[in-house]
Amino acid sequence: MGAFDEKKIDCHNHILDPRAYPYRADARYHPSGQEIGNEAQLHAVCDAYGVAHCLVVGPNSGYGEDNRCLLDAIARSAGRFKGIAVVAHDTSAAELADLKRRGIVGIAVNATFHGVAHYADIGPLIRRLTDLDMFLQIQVEGDQLVALMPLLQRTAVRLLVDHCGRPDLAHGLDQPGFRALLALAGTGRATVKLSGLAKFARTPPPYPDTWPYVQALVGAYGLDACVWGSDWPFLRAPERVDYGPLLTVVDRLFPNPEDRERLLWRTPARLFGFGAAAD
């Protein structure tokens, strides 16, 4: 038995379907070609690889704050999907509560796309997320997390950090941004996605130069605060990425079946409330 055969939850993926849900004209980047993956294709990938549930992330690319594609896919999924949405900073508590009722468990902040300064005014939004027990999902790279830390430290919001924090591998494990991410483990309210290795690796698959960072995060957070995600359909991937080889990386990094069960199933089921999966 290995990651291919074991039940699992994919905690980072996107649905991009510009034919059924046209992109916003003002979106800065419009995914195309192999970057596109629609709802039916995601279900087919899940069926092929034994993925029971997905946490689908609304992309800034293409859709921005238009969550219709995401919400419709969740509604049709019979409990298979939940989501992370992108919203305006002044979104009300009532609007957030409605999103939560429709299967949205958190709101995304992407400093790699918009920059840190774009989020200077999100304190009130964070407080509303805290009151609703929703996640603030953060994507940063390099040392961007350092600039966000004063804001995050003043809150009690549940945090979900994308793609291992996307460290700059040229600066090693002791770089300020990665140290800040390790320190967040001590808050007891942060979870890290062991995903997106291709986004910060400097070596080809299976991305061995990223492994020390994954291991450091698991050491700091423990497998009760780490989840796995594929990043399908690999938006802006620097080179071809396939789902199957990513699962072989899971097997290599987590040879113990009990560890894989915690990472791929028990922890995400508990955190995101995937029905019977929480048993």
C-alpha positions as CSV (number, residue, x, y, z in Angstrom):
1,M,0.0,0.0,0.0
2,G,1.1,3.5,-0.7
3,A,-0.2,7.0,-1.4
4,F,-1.8,5.8,-4.7
5,D,-4.0,3.3,-3.0
6,E,-4.8,5.0,0.3
7,K,-7.8,7.3,0.8
8,K,-6.8,10.9,0.6
9,I,-7.9,14.6,0.5
10,D,-6.3,17.0,-1.9
11,C,-6.1,20.3,-0.1
12,H,-4.9,22.6,-2.9
13,N,-6.3,22.6,-6.5
14,H,-8.2,24.9,-8.8
15,I,-11.1,24.8,-11.2
16,L,-10.6,27.0,-14.3
17,D,-13.3,26.8,-16.9
18,P,-13.4,29.9,-19.1
19,R,-15.9,28.4,-21.5
20,A,-18.6,28.0,-18.9
21,Y,-17.4,30.8,-16.6
22,P,-15.6,33.5,-18.6
23,Y,-12.7,35.2,-16.9
24,R,-13.0,38.7,-15.6
25,A,-11.9,41.3,-18.1
26,D,-9.8,43.0,-15.4
27,A,-8.0,39.9,-14.2
28,R,-4.3,40.4,-14.6
29,Y,-3.6,36.9,-15.8
30,H,-5.9,34.6,-17.9
31,P,-4.8,30.9,-17.6
32,S,-4.9,29.1,-20.9
33,G,-3.9,25.8,-22.6
34,Q,-2.8,23.1,-20.2
35,E,-3.4,25.4,-17.2
36,I,-7.1,25.0,-17.6
37,G,-8.9,22.3,-15.6
38,N,-12.6,22.2,-15.4
39,E,-15.0,20.6,-12.9
40,A,-15.4,17.3,-14.8
41,Q,-11.7,17.0,-15.3
42,L,-11.0,17.4,-11.6
43,H,-13.6,14.7,-10.8
44,A,-11.9,12.4,-13.3
45,V,-8.5,13.0,-11.7
46,C,-9.9,12.3,-8.3
47,D,-11.5,9.1,-9.5
48,A,-8.3,7.9,-11.1
49,Y,-6.1,8.5,-8.1
50,G,-8.5,7.6,-5.3
51,V,-9.1,11.2,-4.0
52,A,-12.2,11.3,-1.9
53,H,-12.4,15.1,-1.3
54,C,-10.8,18.3,-2.5
55,L,-10.3,21.7,-1.0
56,V,-10.7,23.8,-4.1
57,V,-9.0,27.2,-4.1
58,G,-10.5,30.1,-6.0
59,P,-7.7,31.5,-8.1
60,N,-6.8,35.2,-8.3
61,S,-5.8,34.4,-11.9
62,G,-8.8,34.6,-14.2
63,Y,-11.6,34.9,-11.7
64,G,-10.4,37.1,-8.8
65,E,-13.4,37.8,-6.6
66,D,-15.8,36.1,-8.9
67,N,-16.5,32.8,-7.0
68,R,-19.4,31.5,-9.2
69,C,-17.3,28.7,-10.8
70,L,-16.1,27.5,-7.4
71,L,-19.5,27.7,-5.7
72,D,-21.3,25.9,-8.4
73,A,-18.8,23.1,-8.4
74,I,-19.1,22.7,-4.7
75,A,-22.9,22.7,-4.9
76,R,-22.8,19.9,-7.6
77,S,-20.1,17.8,-5.8
78,A,-22.4,16.0,-3.3
79,G,-19.9,16.8,-0.5
80,R,-16.8,15.9,-2.4
81,F,-15.6,19.6,-2.6
82,K,-15.2,22.4,-0.2
83,G,-13.5,25.7,-1.0
84,I,-11.3,28.7,-0.3
85,A,-12.7,31.9,-1.9
86,V,-11.3,35.2,-2.9
87,V,-13.3,38.2,-1.6
88,A,-13.2,42.0,-1.4
89,H,-11.6,43.3,1.8
90,D,-14.9,44.9,2.9
91,T,-16.9,41.7,2.6
92,S,-19.5,41.7,5.4
93,A,-20.0,39.1,8.1
94,A,-23.3,38.2,6.5
95,E,-21.7,37.6,3.1
96,L,-19.0,35.5,4.7
97,A,-21.5,33.5,6.7
98,D,-23.4,32.8,3.4
99,L,-20.2,31.6,1.8
100,K,-19.5,29.3,4.8
101,R,-23.0,27.9,4.4
102,R,-22.2,27.1,0.8
103,G,-19.1,25.2,1.6
104,I,-16.4,27.8,1.8
105,V,-14.1,27.2,4.8
106,G,-11.7,30.2,4.3
107,I,-10.6,33.2,2.4
108,A,-7.4,33.5,0.4
109,V,-4.7,36.2,0.6
110,N,-2.1,36.0,-2.1
111,A,0.8,38.3,-1.6
112,T,2.8,36.6,-4.4
113,F,0.2,37.9,-6.8
114,H,-0.9,41.3,-5.3
115,G,2.1,42.2,-3.0
116,V,2.0,42.6,0.8
117,A,0.8,46.3,0.7
118,H,-2.4,45.2,-0.9
119,Y,-3.5,43.6,2.3
120,A,-2.7,46.5,4.7
121,D,-6.4,47.1,5.4
122,I,-7.6,43.5,6.0
123,G,-7.7,43.7,9.8
124,P,-11.5,44.0,10.0
125,L,-11.9,41.1,7.5
126,I,-9.6,38.9,9.6
127,R,-11.7,39.7,12.7
128,R,-14.9,38.6,10.8
129,L,-13.2,35.4,9.8
130,T,-12.2,34.8,13.4
131,D,-15.7,35.3,14.6
132,L,-17.0,32.8,12.0
133,D,-14.2,30.2,12.7
134,M,-13.0,30.4,9.1
135,F,-9.5,30.1,7.8
136,L,-7.3,32.9,6.5
137,Q,-5.3,31.2,3.8
138,I,-2.0,32.9,3.0
139,Q,0.3,32.5,0.0
140,V,3.7,34.2,0.4
141,E,7.1,33.8,-1.0
142,G,10.6,34.5,0.2
143,D,10.4,36.9,3.2
144,Q,6.9,38.3,2.5
145,L,5.6,36.5,5.6
146,V,7.9,38.7,7.8
147,A,6.0,41.8,6.7
148,L,2.6,40.2,7.4
149,M,3.6,38.9,10.9
150,P,2.6,42.0,12.9
151,L,-0.9,41.8,11.4
152,L,-1.2,38.1,12.0
153,Q,0.1,38.2,15.5
154,R,-2.6,40.7,16.6
155,T,-5.3,38.2,15.6
156,A,-6.7,34.8,16.7
157,V,-7.7,33.7,13.2
158,R,-7.0,30.2,12.0
159,L,-4.2,30.2,9.5
160,L,-3.6,28.0,6.4
161,V,-0.2,28.6,4.7
162,D,0.2,27.6,1.1
163,H,3.0,25.7,-0.6
164,C,5.4,25.5,2.4
165,G,5.6,29.3,2.5
166,R,7.5,29.2,-0.9
167,P,11.0,29.8,0.6
168,D,13.8,31.1,-1.6
169,L,16.1,28.1,-1.7
170,A,19.1,30.2,-2.3
171,H,18.9,31.5,1.3
172,G,18.6,28.2,3.1
173,L,16.5,27.1,6.1
174,D,17.5,30.1,8.2
175,Q,16.0,32.8,6.0
176,P,13.7,35.2,7.9
177,G,10.5,34.2,6.0
178,F,11.0,30.5,6.7
179,R,11.9,31.1,10.3
180,A,8.7,33.2,10.7
181,L,6.7,30.3,9.2
182,L,8.3,27.8,11.7
183,A,7.5,30.2,14.5
184,L,3.8,30.3,13.6
185,A,3.7,26.6,14.6
186,G,3.9,27.8,18.2
187,T,0.6,29.6,18.0
188,G,-1.3,26.3,17.7
189,R,-3.7,27.9,15.1
190,A,-1.7,27.5,11.9
191,T,-1.6,24.7,9.4
192,V,0.8,24.3,6.5
193,K,0.1,22.9,3.1
194,L,2.9,20.6,1.9
195,S,2.2,21.4,-1.7
196,G,3.5,23.4,-4.6
197,L,7.0,22.1,-4.5
198,A,7.5,23.0,-8.2
199,K,6.8,26.6,-7.4
200,F,10.0,27.0,-5.3
201,A,12.2,24.0,-6.3
202,R,15.5,24.6,-8.2
203,T,15.9,21.0,-9.1
204,P,13.6,18.9,-11.4
205,P,11.1,16.4,-10.1
206,P,11.1,14.9,-7.5
207,Y,12.4,18.2,-6.2
208,P,14.9,16.9,-3.7
209,D,16.1,20.4,-2.8
210,T,12.7,21.1,-1.3
211,W,12.7,18.1,1.0
212,P,14.7,19.6,3.9
213,Y,12.0,22.4,4.1
214,V,9.2,19.9,4.1
215,Q,10.9,17.9,6.9
216,A,11.6,21.1,8.9
217,L,7.9,22.0,8.7
218,V,6.7,18.6,9.7
219,G,9.2,18.8,12.6
220,A,7.8,22.1,13.8
221,Y,4.1,21.6,13.1
222,G,3.6,17.9,13.4
223,L,1.3,15.9,11.1
224,D,-1.7,17.2,13.0
225,A,-1.1,20.6,11.4
226,C,0.1,19.6,8.0
227,V,-1.9,18.7,4.9
228,W,-1.1,17.8,1.3
229,G,-2.2,19.4,-1.9
230,S,-1.4,18.7,-5.6
231,D,-1.8,22.2,-7.0
232,W,-3.7,20.7,-10.0
233,P,-4.0,21.8,-12.8
234,F,-0.6,23.3,-12.1
235,L,-1.2,27.0,-12.8
236,R,1.9,28.8,-14.0
237,A,4.0,25.7,-13.5
238,P,7.6,26.3,-14.8
239,E,7.6,22.9,-16.5
240,R,5.3,19.9,-17.0
241,V,3.9,18.5,-13.7
242,D,1.8,15.3,-13.4
243,Y,-0.4,14.1,-10.5
244,G,1.0,10.6,-10.2
245,P,4.7,11.6,-9.6
246,L,3.6,13.9,-6.9
247,L,2.1,11.0,-5.0
248,T,5.4,9.1,-5.3
249,V,7.1,12.1,-3.5
250,V,4.6,11.6,-0.7
251,D,5.6,7.9,-0.5
252,R,9.3,8.8,-0.4
253,L,9.0,11.5,2.3
254,F,6.4,9.6,4.4
255,P,7.2,5.9,4.2
256,N,5.2,5.2,7.4
257,P,1.6,4.3,6.5
258,E,0.3,5.9,9.7
259,D,2.1,9.2,8.9
260,R,0.5,9.2,5.4
261,E,-2.9,8.5,6.9
262,R,-2.6,11.5,9.2
263,L,-1.3,13.8,6.4
264,L,-3.6,12.7,3.6
265,W,-6.8,11.9,5.5
266,R,-7.3,12.4,9.2
267,T,-5.8,15.9,9.6
268,P,-7.6,17.5,6.6
269,A,-10.8,15.7,7.4
270,R,-10.8,17.1,10.9
271,L,-9.7,20.6,9.9
272,F,-12.1,21.1,7.0
273,G,-15.1,18.9,8.2
274,F,-15.5,16.5,5.3
275,G,-18.5,14.7,6.7
276,A,-17.9,11.0,7.4
277,A,-14.2,11.5,6.6
278,A,-13.8,13.1,10.0
279,D,-14.4,9.7,11.7
